């Protein structure tokens, strides 16, 4: 059943303000009229959206789920109206973007500054974290993720190649030697990431059609749930880490890190942009996607040069 759009906007405003009467005043409704509209919406949905107290409103679990969908729908309607009024070239509004912590700080943050200079009407919200974001629940427009996305309900647009490499500080390699084979890694200090799904301590490699794997012993490894911390530990000479070349490209070029065992390749995990599967894409999201495709392509050429034999990566 299609609900009255005004009732839905009232619900979203009430959730944001924490007050039904305040939401009613904002929309030109009396407290009685606002209450009647909310009761009508809950009756139509056969669901209680708020827990009501004398002091405030609190969303129920069902209300929180409905709110996320309503916000997405209202954003799309507002974007469509803006596009019709100002033309497809109109790029404005808030962009909510999620990315992994290391890539977000070291690469994406600078790119977004450049994008914002091109489109000053855009307001940026950047959410960083190594856990996989839920676009709908977290009210995100776009997420950048490494690897093959598991959630088929999202559109996953490939943006760039992504090699993962072992890396360490030159001082660490000078002090402890360069391993030649994955089996040599047991003599080295290792840095590993962990998440809610477990520790990423199984490193797989391929060379000349042969595959090898090394499981980092948890007892002797430095562990963190933050990719930026793992990178800083590696730069500090605390051991060998498995990192995306996108996270450490600038460190390889500057000589702060070098690739360990460059002749052994790890499975590629391409970079994807994830966004909602909708028929209408907001102009701001389309503009950002086009910008990211171009920036990834340009930066990818530079990274490939660094990773070539004899480049800074292998020194």
For each residue, the residues with C-beta under 8 A, 3 or more apart:
1: 44
2:
3: 7 8 41 44 45
4: 7 8 37 40 41
5: 8 9 77
6: 9 10 27 37
7: 3 4 10 11 37 38 40 41
8: 3 4 5 11 12 41 70 73 74
9: 5 6 12 13 27 74
10: 6 7 13 14 20 23 24 27 29 34 37 38 41
11: 7 8 14 15 38 41 49 66 67 70
12: 8 9 15 16 67 70 71 74
13: 9 10 16 17 22 23 26 27
14: 10 11 17 18 19 20 22 23 34 38 50 57
15: 11 12 18 50 57 59 63 67
16: 12 13 23
17: 13 14 22 23 26
18: 14 15 22 56 57
19: 14 22 23 56 57
20: 10 14 23 24 31 34 35 38 50 57
21: 24 25 31 34
22: 13 14 17 18 19 25 26
23: 10 13 14 16 17 19 20 26 27 34
24: 10 20 21 27 28 29 30 31 33 34 35
25: 21 22 28 29
26: 13 17 22 23
27: 6 9 10 13 23 24 34
28: 24 25
29: 10 24 25 33 34 37
30: 24 33 34
31: 20 21 24 34 35
32: 35 36
33: 24 29 30 36 37
34: 10 14 20 21 23 24 27 29 30 31 37 38
35: 20 24 31 32 38 39
36: 32 33 39 40
37: 4 6 7 10 29 33 34 40 41
38: 7 10 11 14 20 34 35 41 42 49 50
39: 35 36 42 43
40: 4 7 36 37 43 44
41: 3 4 7 8 10 11 37 38 44 45 49
42: 38 39 45 46 47 48 49
43: 39 40 46
44: 1 3 40 41
45: 3 41 42 49 66
46: 42 43
47: 42 60 62 63 66
48: 42 51 60 62 63
49: 11 38 41 42 45 59 60 62 63 66
50: 14 15 20 38 57 58 59 60 63
51: 48 57 58 59 60
52: 57
53: 56 57 58
54:
55:
56: 18 19 53
57: 14 15 18 19 20 50 51 52 53
58: 50 51 53
59: 15 49 50 51 63 64 67
60: 47 48 49 50 51 63 64
61: 64 65
62: 47 48 49 65 66
63: 15 47 48 49 50 59 60 66 67
64: 59 60 61 67 68
65: 61 62 68 69
66: 11 45 47 49 62 63 69 70
67: 11 12 15 59 63 64 70 71
68: 64 65 71 72 136 137 139
69: 65 66 72 73 136
70: 8 11 12 66 67 73 74
71: 12 67 68 74 75 139
72: 68 69 75 76 136 139 276 278
73: 8 69 70 76 77
74: 8 9 12 70 71 77 78
75: 71 72 78 79 282
76: 72 73 79 80 278 280 282
77: 5 73 74 80 81
78: 74 75 81 82 93
79: 75 76 82 83 93 280 282 283 284
80: 76 77 83 84 280
81: 77 78 84 85
82: 78 79 85 86 90 92 93 283
83: 79 80 86 87 88 90 283
84: 80 81
85: 81 82 90
86: 82 83 89 90
87: 83 90
88: 83 283
89: 86 283
90: 82 83 85 86 87 283
91: 119 121 122 283 284 287
92: 82 119 121 122 283 284
93: 78 79 82 121 122 123 282 284
94: 122 123 124 125
95: 122 123 124 125 141 142 284 285 288
96: 125 127 138 139 140 141 142
97: 108 112 124 125 126 127 140 141 142 143 144 288
98: 126 127 128 129 133 135 138 140 142 143 144
99: 103 104 108 126 127 128 143 144
100: 103 104 128 129 130 144 145 146 227 247
101: 104 105 128 129 130 226 227 228
102: 105 106 226 227 228 230 231 243 244 247
103: 99 100 106 107 108 144 146 227 244 246 247
104: 99 100 101 107 108 109 126 128 144
105: 101 102 108 109 128 228
106: 102 103 109 228 247 250
107: 103 104 110 111 246 247 249 299
108: 97 99 103 104 105 111 112 126 144
109: 104 105 106 112 113 126
110: 107 113 114
111: 107 108 114 115 291 292 295
112: 97 108 109 115 116 124 126
113: 109 110 116 117
114: 110 111 117 118 295
115: 111 112 118 119 122 287 288 291
116: 112 113 119 120 122 124
117: 113 114 120
118: 114 115 291
119: 91 92 115 116 122 284 287
120: 116 117
121: 91 92 93
122: 91 92 93 94 95 115 116 119 284
123: 93 94 95
124: 94 95 97 112 116
125: 94 95 96 97
126: 97 98 99 104 108 109 112
127: 96 97 98 99 133 138 140
128: 98 99 100 101 104 105
129: 98 100 101 133
130: 100 101 193 195 225 226 227
131: 195 196
132: 145 150
133: 98 127 129 138 140 143
134: 137 138 140
135: 98 138 140 141 142 143 154 274 275 276
136: 68 69 72 139 276
137: 68 134
138: 96 98 127 133 134 135
139: 68 71 72 96 136
140: 96 97 98 127 133 134 135 143
141: 95 96 97 135 275 282 284 285 288
142: 95 96 97 98 135 273 274 275 285 288 289
143: 97 98 99 133 135 140 273 274 275
144: 97 98 99 100 103 104 108 159 271 272 273 274 292
145: 100 132 149 271 272 274
146: 100 103 162 244 246 269 270 271 272
147: 162 269 270 272
148: 156 269 270 272
149: 145 152 154 156 272 274
150: 132
151: 154 274
152: 149
153: 277
154: 135 149 151 274 275 276 277
155: 274 275 276 277
156: 148 149 272 273 274
157: 272 273 274 275 289
158: 270 271 272
159: 144 270 271 272 273 292 293 296
160: 246 270 271 296 297 299 300
161: 268 270 271 300
162: 146 147 244 245 246 268 269 270 271
163: 244 245 265 266 268 307
164: 242 243 244 245 266 267 268 269
165: 242 243 245 248 259 260 262 266 307 313
166: 203 240 241 242 259 260 261 264 266
167: 234 240 241 242 243 248 251 252 257 258 259 260
168: 172 173 234 237 239 240 241 257 258 260
169: 172 173 234 235 236 237 256 257 258
170: 173 174 255 257 258 315
171: 174 175 237
172: 168 169 175 176 189 234 237 238 239 240
173: 168 169 170 176 177 178 258 260
174: 170 171
175: 171 172 237
176: 172 173 187 188 189
177: 173
178: 173 260 261
179: 182 184 185 187 188 240 260 261
180: 184 261
181: 184 212 261 264
182: 179 185 203 205 212 213 214 261 264
183: 186 212 214
184: 179 180 181 187 188
185: 179 182 188 190 203 214 216 240
186: 183 214 217
187: 176 179 184
188: 176 179 184 185 239 240
189: 172 176 220 221 222 238 239 240
190: 185 201 216 220 221 222 239 240 241
191: 221 222 223 224 230 233 234 238 239 240 241
192: 199 200 201 216 218 221 222 223 230 241 242
193: 130 199 200 223 224 225 227 230 242
194: 198 199 200 223 224 225
195: 130 131 198 200 225
196: 131
197:
198: 194 195
199: 192 193 194 218 223
200: 192 193 194 195 242
201: 190 192 215 216 217 218 221
202: 213 214 215 216
203: 166 182 185 213 214 215 216 242 266
204: 211 212 213 266 267
205: 182 211 212 213 214 261 264 265 266
206: 209 210 211 212 264 265 266 267
207: 210 212 263 264 265
208:
209: 206
210: 206 207
211: 204 205 206
212: 181 182 183 204 205 206 207 264
213: 182 202 203 204 205
214: 182 183 185 186 202 203 205
215: 201 202 203
216: 185 190 192 201 202 203 221
217: 186 201 220 221
218: 192 199 201 221 223
219:
220: 189 190 217
221: 189 190 191 192 201 216 217 218 239
222: 189 190 191 192 230 233 238 239
223: 191 192 193 194 199 218
224: 191 193 194 227 229 230 233
225: 130 193 194 195
226: 101 102 130 229 230
227: 100 101 102 103 130 193 224 230 231 243 247
228: 101 102 105 106 231 232
229: 224 226 232 233
230: 102 191 192 193 222 224 226 227 233 234 241 243
231: 102 227 228 234 235 241 243 247 248 251
232: 228 229 235 236
233: 191 222 224 229 230 236 238 239 241
234: 167 168 169 172 191 230 231 237 238 239 240 241 243 248 257
235: 169 231 232 251 256 257
236: 169 232 233
237: 168 169 171 172 175 234
238: 172 189 191 222 233 234
239: 168 172 188 189 190 191 221 222 233 234
240: 166 167 168 172 179 185 188 189 190 191 234 260
241: 166 167 168 190 191 192 230 231 233 234
242: 164 165 166 167 192 193 200 203 266
243: 102 164 165 167 227 230 231 234 247 248
244: 102 103 146 162 163 164 247 248 269
245: 162 163 164 165 248 249 252 303 306 307 313
246: 103 107 146 160 162 249 271 299 303
247: 100 102 103 106 107 227 231 243 244
248: 165 167 231 234 243 244 245 251 252 257
249: 107 245 246 252 253 299 302 303 306
250: 106 253 254
251: 167 231 235 248 254 256 257
252: 167 245 248 249 255 256 257 258 259 306 307 312 313
253: 249 250 306 312
254: 250 251
255: 170 252 258 312 315
256: 169 235 251 252
257: 167 168 169 170 234 235 248 251 252
258: 167 168 169 170 173 252 255 312 313 314 315
259: 165 166 167 252 262 307 313 314
260: 165 166 167 168 173 178 179 240
261: 166 178 179 180 181 182 205 264
262: 165 259 307 309 313 314
263: 207
264: 166 181 182 205 206 207 212 261
265: 163 205 206 207
266: 163 164 165 166 203 204 205 206 242
267: 164 204 206
268: 161 162 163 164
269: 146 147 148 162 164 244
270: 146 147 148 158 159 160 161 162
271: 144 145 146 158 159 160 161 162 246 296
272: 144 145 146 147 148 149 156 157 158 159
273: 142 143 144 156 157 159 289 292
274: 135 142 143 144 145 149 151 154 155 156 157
275: 135 141 142 143 154 155 157 281 285 289
276: 72 135 136 154 155
277: 153 154 155
278: 72 76 281
279:
280: 76 79 80
281: 275 278 285 286
282: 75 76 79 93 141 285 286
283: 79 82 83 88 89 90 91 92 286 287
284: 79 91 92 93 95 119 122 141 287 288
285: 95 141 142 275 281 282 288 289
286: 281 282 283 289 290
287: 91 115 119 283 284 290 291
288: 95 97 115 141 142 284 285 291 292
289: 142 157 273 275 285 286 292 293
290: 286 287 293 294
291: 111 115 118 287 288 294 295
292: 111 144 159 273 288 289 295 296
293: 159 289 290 296 297
294: 290 291 297 298
295: 111 114 291 292 298 299
296: 159 160 271 292 293 299 300
297: 160 293 294 300 301
298: 294 295 301 302
299: 107 160 246 249 295 296 302 303
300: 160 161 296 297 303 304
301: 297 298 304 305
302: 249 298 299 305 306
303: 245 246 249 299 300 306 307
304: 300 301 307 308
305: 301 302 308 311
306: 245 249 252 253 302 303 311 312 313
307: 163 165 245 252 259 262 303 304 311 313 314
308: 304 305 311 313
309: 262 314
310: 314
311: 305 306 307 308 314 315
312: 252 253 255 258 306 315
313: 165 245 252 258 259 262 306 307 308
314: 258 259 262 307 309 310 311
315: 170 255 258 311 312
